[in-house]
Amino acid sequence: MRFPAAAASTCACRRSSPATSLYPYSCFEQRASVAVGLRAEGLWAKVMLVLPEYLDGDGLIKFWPVLRYGDDSLSAYILSIADEAGWPIPDEQRARIEQGLVGFVEGRVVRYSALPTADLSIRKMAALEALSRRKQGFDPRWLDSIAIEPNLWPTSAVIDWYLVLKREPKLAKRDERMREAEQILRSRLNFQGTTMGFSTEKADALWWLMISGDRNANRLILALMDAPAWREDVPRMVRGALGRMQDGHWNTTVANAWGVLALEKFSAAFESVAPTGTTTATLASERFAHTWQPDDGAKFFERRLPWPQGREDVSLRQDGEGKPWVTLQSIAAIPLREPFSSGYKVAREVTPVQQRVKGRWSQGDVARVHLEIEAQSDMAWVVVDDPIPAGSTALGRGLGGDSALLAQGEKKQGAVWPAYEERSFEAFRAYYTYVPKGKFVVEYTVRLNNAGSFHLPATHVEAMYAPEMLGEYPIADWVVSP
């Protein structure tokens, strides 16, 4: 069990230390994001002082003053993040930026994408989300400039669309469209234990528009914070967003700025009172108690209770102020009888390459092992671990005694390629830097050197840095005759 006292709000930028003030790059987006990430109004005021130098003739913000044209995505981001942070943009500059975005939406201001790709609708939706925050109101006719196809959009655009609908109650079919957007977002969310991802993670990485999976996760929290149907999901989303951090920060300056605001608002809504007193957990005759200290902050406290003899309920009690968060996890050594899937589905088949007696394995026979894995979401650093009978040899190592001819014909299918393959005396293991959602196939060849009846552990597929995402396939006893 883990008791996080409060959500952490560490912010840092890509390729920097966890302190954003040390971030070395100077474009307008990074300067603004660092100010928001550190919640430093003084830095924000300095950025706003130089804002006029960064506006082009159409009112859009440039990354650097020397550039000729401003960027619609950057302009929309600055308007949105300023409004979410509650920090001002000088009225004259705000009006110019808003007019520039209106011109972009209406087609009077033309900006081309950094890549030759069909992203105009996505960029316009980001601009519309920013314009839905303005005091002068939202013109429904702006929506006529794009085809409303949220099922085909990346997650960032669906979030923008949901926020436009949320702020504009007079839009046609508004309630129906909001329900549709929520359904799309829920269908794309993938929770595995304390990990949160999106089924569209690979397609959502629109880096040239400053969009990443981390940014989407943090913005989704802000968008759904006060949605009644999502109230029970928001704490889990926050835990999942925190789980996406690497070395105390998310992957981009933009994601960090949104993340700090998301955690700040979540804390105000759900954690306004710090835990005090004692939290107690009881399972059958076993119990433990944790007494909260003033400096506990955002720490996690993990405790284990032994399994009872029969079925029992877990009882949790908080004596004191505040509402700590609890994560329950069951750990048990239970024999695997059928395939298990929690992020990966695994199928395994063994066929003979050389077999002395048809239908029976004998010492010296050669087998081909076929593994088919289906990933339910994109994930980095995945391992496929398949055990082999003791004393056997997984061919293909290039050592003496290996047979290249016997290993010929091994299949590798799917949009993956192993970073490294390990063919040891106990297992075949393939390590993948990145595995996208979908199916892939890996095969290897094994020579059975020893006779006996071999009781093998299950085939195991796991995301190494999100171990809640795994799949297992039980292997029947492998009998090898002399």
N, C-alpha and C positions, 0 to 999 in steps of 0.2 A: 504494500500500500504506500502511496506517496501523498504527502500533504503539502502542496505548494501554497505558501502564505499569500503571495501576490504575484502578478505577472511581471516578468522582468522587462525593462525598457532600454536595454543596451543598444546603442546604435553605432554602426561603423560602416565604412565604405569598402567597396571591392578593392583588393590589393592594398589595404591600409591596415594599420593597427586598429584595435577596437575603439580608439578615441577619434571621433570624426574631425576634431580640430586639427589633426595631423594630416588630413587628406591633402595631397599636394596639387591637385588639378584645379583649374581656375575658371572653367566655363560657367555661364550664368546658372545653368541647372544645378551644378554641383555646389556652388556657393549658396544658392537658395535652399537646397536639400540639407546641407550641413547645418544651416541656421535652424531649420525645422527639426532636424534630428537631434540637435543639442538643446532644443527649446530655448534658444538664445535670441531674445527679441532685439538685443543690441546689434547682433550680426545681421538680422533681418532688416533692420533700419538702414544699415550701411549698404546692403544690397539694393534696397529701394531707392537710395539716393542716386545711384548710378543707373537706375532702370531707363531713364530717357535716352541714354547713350546706346542702349541695346535695342531700341525700337526701330524697325524699318519704316519705309514710307507708307506701308499699309497698316501699320500698328502692331505687327507681329514681332515677337521677341527673337533676337538673334542669340546664338550661343556665345559669340564674341562680337564686340563692336565693329571690328574691321570687316566682317562679312557683309555682303550686299543685301541678302534676304533673311528675313526671320523665318521661324519654323512654327507651323500650326500645332504640332504635338507639344512642343515646349511651351507655347503660349497657353494652351488648354491646361497643361499640368500646373503652371504657376498660378493661374486663376483658381483652380480647384484646390490645390494644397494650401493656398493662402486662406481661402474660405474655410477649409476644414480645420486649419490651425487657429482660426479666429484672429488673424493678423492682417493689418491693412495694406492695401496697395494705394498709392496716391490717386485721388479721384481722376485727375486728368489722364494719367497713364492707364488706369483701369478702363476708362471709357474708350481710349484708343485701341487697347488690346481687344476689348469686346467687339468693337466695330470691325476690327481686322478679322476676327473669327466669324462674325456674321457674314462678312464678304466672302470668306472662304467657304462657308456652308452654302451660300447662295450661288457660288460659282463665279463671282466677280473678282475674287482674289485667287490666283492660281499658284499652287505650290506642288512641285513634283516630289515623289517619294525618293528616298535615298537608294532604294532598290527598284529595279523594273518589275514591280509586282502589283497585283490588284488589291491595294490596301486603302483606297480612297474612302470607302464606306466606313472602315474602321476608324480612320482619322477624323472623318466628319462626325461620327458618333461621339468620339472623345471631345470634340469641340462643342457639340450639343449638350453634353453633360456639364461642361464648364459654363455654358450660357444659361443652363437651367438654374444656376445659382445667382444670377444677376437680379438686382432690385427692380429693373424695368419690366421684368416679366419675360415670358417665353412665347415665341410666335409659332403656333402649330404648323404653319406653312413651311417651316424649315425642314420638317420631316419629309416633305415631298421630294427633297433632293437625293434621297437614298431609298433603296429597296429594303423594307423591314423584313429581314430573314434571320432572326436570332439563332435558329438551329444551325445555320451555316457560318455564324460568326465565331471568332475566338472568344474565350471566356472574358477577356477584358472588355470587349464590345458589349457582351450580354450584361455585364455589371453596369456599364455606362447607360445602356438602354433601361435597365431596371431603375436606376437612380433618376433618370429623366421622368419616367412614369410615376415614380414615388413623389416627385416634387410638383407634378403637373396633373392635378386631379381632373381637369376638364378635357383631357385628351380623349379622342374617340376610343371606345372599347378598353379604357384604361385598366379596369379591374381584371378583365379577362387576359389582357396582355401581361399584367404583373404576375398573375398566376402562372402563365406560360413561361415567363422568364425565370421565376423561382423553380419551376419544375426542371428546366434545362440546367440551371446551376446545381440543383440537388443531384441530378443524374450524372453530372460530371465529377462531383466530389467523390473522393475515394479515401475512406478512413481505414487504417490498419493499426489497431492498438493506439499508440499516441502519435502516429504519423498521419499527415494529411497531404493529399496530392490531388491532381486533376487527371481525369482520363484523357484529356486533350493537352497534356503538359507539353509535349513536343511541338505541336502546332501553335501553342500559346506563346512560345518564346519569340516574340517579335522585337528583337533587340534594337533594331534601327528606329523603333518607335518608343524606346525606353520601357518596354513591357517585358516582364518576366513572370514566372510562376510565383515567386515570392511576393512580387508586387500584387498580383491578383489575389493571393491568399489574404494579404493584409487589407486590401480594399474591400474584399468580400465581407470581412468582419465589420468594417465601418458601415457598409451598405445594409447589412442585415441585423445590426445590433438591436434595433427596436422593433423588428418584425415579430409579431406574436408567434407565428408558426415556427420560428427558428430559435426561440428563446432557449430551449433545452440544448440546442446544437452549438450555440455561440461559445460556451466555455470549452467545448471539445475542439472547435475551430481555432480558438486562441492557443490551446495546447499544441495543436497540430502546426500552427504557424510558428510557434517557438521552436518546435522540433525541426523546422526547415533551416534554422540558423546554423552557420558554420563559423566556429571560433568567435561566437558572441555577436555575429551580425548576419544580416541577410545579404543577398548577392549583389545588389546595386544600391547606389545612393538614393534613387527614387524609392526602391522597396523599403529602405531603412526609414526614410521620412514618413511614408505611409504607415509603417509598422509602429513607430513611436506614437503616432496619433491614435492608431487603433488600440494599442495597449493602454494608453492614457484614458481614452474614453471607456474602454471596457472596465478599467479599474474604478472609474468614477461611478459607473452604473452597477457593477457587481461586487466591488470590493471597497466600498466607501469606509468601512470599519475594519481596522486591522484585528486579526484574531487574538484573543486573550484567553486566559484560563486553560482548560485541559480538554483535549480531544481523546476519546476512548474508543477502542475497537474491541469487540468481543466475538469469539467464535467458539461455541460449545463452552468448555471449561477454561479455554485459553483467552487471555486478554492482554492488551498493553495500553499505556496512556502516554500521551505527549503533552507536556506543559509548554505553552508558548512563551517565548522570551521576546523582549522589545527589539532585539537585533536579528530576529529570524528572517525578516525581509522576504526575499523571493526564494528561499531555500526549499529543497525537497527533502522530506524525511521518509525513509523507506523502512518498513518493518515487515516481518514475516510471522505468520501464525501457522502451526502445524495442522494438517488435515485431520478432521474428526473421523471417528469410526463409521458414522452414518451421515445422513443428510442433516445439515444444520444451517441456520440462518446467520449471516454476519450482521452484527448490531453496531451501529456507529452513533456516538453521542458527543455533542459539543457543549461543555459547561463553561460559558463565558461569552464574550461578545464576538462578533464577526462570524463569517461562514467560510471555513477552510474548504478547499477543493480536495476531493479524494479520487484517486485512480485505483480500481481494484484489478488485480491480475492473479490468475490461477496458474500455479506451477505444479505439475504432477508427472511422475514417470509412469505413463499408461501405455501399454503395448499398442502399436498402431495396427489396426485390423483392416482398414480401408483407406484409400487416398484422402489426404487432408489438404484443403486449400484455404489460404488466408492471404491472397495476393498473387499466388502462382498456382496453376493447375499443372500436374505432372502426369505423364503417361510413359510407361516403360515396356519395351519389347526386346526379347533376346532371340536371335536366329543363328543357326550354324553356318560357319564359313567352311570348316573342316570338321566332320563328325565320323568317328570310326564305326559306330553302330547307330543307325538311324533311329531317332526318337529317344536316345539315351546319351548322357554326357559321360565321356571317359577321359582319363588322364591323357593329356597331349592334344585334346580337341581345341578348336579355335572358334570363338563365338563373337558375333557382332551385337553390340548393345545399342539400341535405338531409343533416344530420349526425346520426347516432344513436350515442350513447355509453353504454356500460355500465360503471359503477363497481363494483369488486369489494369496496370497503369505504368507510365514511364518511371524508370528508377535508375540511378547510377550505382555502380559497383555491386554486381550480382554474381553469386557463385553457384555453380551446379556441382553437386558432390554426390558421386555414385560409387558405392563400395564394390570391391571385387573379392572373390574367395581368397583366403590366405594362401600365399605361395604362388599365386597367378601372376601373369605379366601383362600389363596393358601395353600393347604394341604401339610403335610410333615414336619411341624415345630416341631413336638413332643410335642405340647402344648395340654392342655385339650380341648376337642371338635374336635380335629383332628381325622381323620379316616385313620389308616394305611391300612386297607383293600381297601378303595377307591383309595388310592394312589398306590396300587400295579400295576405292569405292565407298569410303566413309563419307556420309552426307553431312553437309552443313547448310541449313536452309533458314531463311528469314533475314531481316535487316539488322543482324548482329554479327560481330566477329570477336572471338576471344582475345583479350589482351595477353593472356597466358594460359597454357594448359599444363597441368601437373599429372603425370602418370606414375604414381607411386606404387609401392607394394601393397597398399591397403585400399586405394581408391583412385578413380579418375575424377579430376576436378578441372573445371573450366571457369575462368574468371573474366567477367565482362565489364568494361568501363561504363557502358551504358546499354540498357535494354529498354526499347520502346514498348508501348502497349501492343499486344498481338502475339502470334505464335512464332516459335522458332524450333529448329531441330538440330540436335547434335548427336553424332555417333562416334563410337570408338570400338576397337577390337581387342579382345583379351584371349590369351592362351592359358588353359587350365593345366597347371603343372602338377598339382597335388590331388590325390584321391581323398574322399571324405564327404561328410555331410556338413555343409557350411550354413550357419544361421547368420544372416547378414542384417545390419541395420538398414533403415529405409533410405531410399534415394531422397536427397534433401536439396531444395533450391531456396536461397535466402538472399535478401538484400542486406549486405553486410553491415551497413550503417543505419538500417531501419529493420532490425531483426523480427519485428512483428509481421513483416511481409515475408511469407514463406509458403512453401508447398512441399508435401512429402508423399512418397509412394512406397507402400510396404513391399518388400521382396520376399518371395517364398524361399524356403530352404533349397539351396542349390546342391544336389547330390551328384558327385563325380565318382565314377567307378574306376578301379585300378586298370 
